[in-house]
Amino acid sequence: MIITGKSRAVQARDLHDGQTVFHTTKRVLIGPQQGAQEFVMRLFTLSEGGSTPYHSHPWEHEVFVVNGEGAVRSVHGAVDVRAGDFVYVPADDEHQFANAGGDPFEFLCVVPLRGEG
């Protein structure tokens, strides 16, 4: 059965901890609740000054920038991205996403089911 939904109808989880994550929310758009058995699609929103933690994990993920401007940081430096751009993060690569503008920076992130914890 095909399932559809509205991203703004999904409850946003505030991830801000003031230490490693700043001004960031996450919505799980597609996951086990919708019957997904292999992948999870999440929508992250980083407000002005927002960033995810600088981290790595043993799974790859794919990102599509929906809105705003941001930077993807890694051991190789930072790369600017904006709406319409995509990012592939290989397994075990250190990375961080950060808002680089005044508008919300939003991106879809797809990970294997084991990556959503």
For each residue, the residues with C-beta under 8 A, 3 or more apart:
1: 35
2:
3: 30 34 35
4:
5: 9 10 29 34
6: 9 10
7: 10 27 29 43
8:
9: 5 6
10: 5 6 7 27 28 29 43
11: 27
12: 25 26 27 45
13: 25 26 27 28
14: 24 25
15: 21 24 25 26 52
16: 21 22 23 24 50
17: 20 21
18: 22
19:
20: 17 53 54 55
21: 15 16 17 24 51 52 53
22: 16 18 49 50 51
23: 16 46 47 48 49 50 51 99
24: 14 15 16 21 44 45 46 47 50 51 52
25: 12 13 14 15 44 45
26: 12 13 15 42 43 44 45
27: 7 10 11 12 13 42 43 45
28: 10 13 31 33 40 41 42 116
29: 5 7 10 41 42 43 108
30: 3 34 36 39 40 41
31: 28 34 36 40 41 113 116
32: 35 36 37 40 113
33: 28
34: 3 5 30 31
35: 1 3 32
36: 30 31 32 39 40 41 113
37: 32 113
38: 112 113
39: 30 36 110 111 112 113
40: 28 30 31 32 36 110 111 112 113 115 116
41: 28 29 30 31 36 108 109 110
42: 26 27 28 29 108 109 110 111 116
43: 7 10 26 27 29 66 106 107 108 109
44: 24 25 26 52 97 106 107 109
45: 12 24 25 26 27 50 104 105 106
46: 23 24 50 51 52 68 70 97 98 99 104 105 106
47: 23 24 50 99 104
48: 23 99 101 102 103 104
49: 22 23 99
50: 16 22 23 24 45 46 47 98 99 105
51: 21 22 23 24 46 96 97 98 99
52: 15 21 24 44 46 55 96 97 98
53: 20 21 96
54: 20 73 94 95 96
55: 20 52 94 95 96
56: 92 93 94 95
57: 91 92 115
58: 91 92
59: 91 111 112 114 115
60: 88 89 90 91 111 112
61: 89 109 110 111 115
62: 86 87 88 89 109 110
63: 72 86 87 88 89 97 107 108 109 110
64: 85 86 87 107 108
65: 68 70 81 82 83 84 85 86 87 105 106 107
66: 43 83 106 107 108
67: 83 103 104 105 106
68: 46 65 82 83 99 101 103 104 105 106
69: 80 81 82 83 99 100 101 103 105
70: 46 65 80 81 82 97 98 99 100 101 105 107
71: 78 79 80 81 97 98 100
72: 63 78 79 81 87 89 95 96 97
73: 54 77 78 95 96 97 98
74: 77 78 79 93 94 95 96
75: 93 94
76:
77: 73 74
78: 71 72 73 74
79: 71 72 74
80: 69 70 71 100
81: 65 69 70 71 72 85 87
82: 65 68 69 70 85
83: 65 66 67 68 69
84: 65
85: 64 65 81 82
86: 62 63 64 65
87: 62 63 64 65 72 81 107
88: 60 62 63
89: 60 61 62 63 72 93 95
90: 60 93
91: 57 58 59 60
92: 56 57 58
93: 56 74 75 89 90
94: 54 55 56 74 75
95: 54 55 56 72 73 74 89
96: 51 52 53 54 55 72 73 74
97: 44 46 51 52 63 70 71 72 73 105 107
98: 46 50 51 52 70 71 73 105
99: 23 46 47 48 49 50 51 68 69 70 104 105
100: 69 70 71 80 105
101: 48 68 69 70 105
102: 48
103: 48 67 68 69
104: 45 46 47 48 67 68 99
105: 45 46 50 65 67 68 69 70 97 98 99 100 101
106: 43 44 45 46 65 66 67 68
107: 43 44 63 64 65 66 70 87 97
108: 29 41 42 43 63 64 66
109: 41 42 43 44 61 62 63
110: 39 40 41 42 61 62 63
111: 39 40 42 59 60 61 115 116
112: 38 39 40 59 60 115
113: 31 32 36 37 38 39 40 116
114: 59 117
115: 40 57 59 61 111 112
116: 28 31 40 42 111 113
117: 114
